[in-house]
């Protein structure tokens, strides 16, 4: 039985999942504070972009 290759490497998966969690938390907290869904989506998207860049830099490429 041969093992199928993974769709994404472990590092890429980890970076994307952490970015998604950051976006959900930032958007959720923004929505709780302001009760504005469009603003929460924009804040969550901005947080995801920043988190993606941050986690890409700090997570070792040797994984």
N, C-alpha and C positions, 0 to 999 in steps of 0.2 A: 504494500500500500504506500503510494507516494504522497508526500505532503505537498499541498498546494501552496504556492507563494502567497504571502499576505498582500492585500490591496494597498496598504500604506505601511511604511516602516513605523516602528514603535515610537521613535522620536517625533515624527510628524503627527501621529495620533495623539500623543501626549500634549504637544503644543496646541493642537486644535481643540482638544477637550478642555484644557485649562482656559483657553481664550473664550470658549463658549460659556463655561461656568462664570467667568468674570463678567461677560456681557449680561447673563441672566441676573446675577446679583446686582450689578449696577443699574440695570433697567428696572428691576423689582424695587430696589430702594428708592429710585427716582419716582416711580409710580406711587409708592406709598407716601412720599413726601408731597407730591404735587397733584396727584390724581389726573394726570394728563398722559394718555396712552401714546400719542405721537411723540411727545417730548421724551418719554421713557424709552421708546424704540430708538430714537436718535442718540440718546445718551448711551444706551446699551451697545449700539453699533460703533460708536466712537471708542467705548471702553474695549470692545473686542479687537478693534484695530490696534490700539495701543498695547493691549495685552499680547497680541500676536507678535508684535515687534519685540516686546520685552522678553517673552518666553523663548523666542527664537534665539535671542542673544545669550540668555543665561543657561539654557539647557544644553549640556555638553553634546557635541556632534559625534562623540565616540560611542554613543549608546548602541 
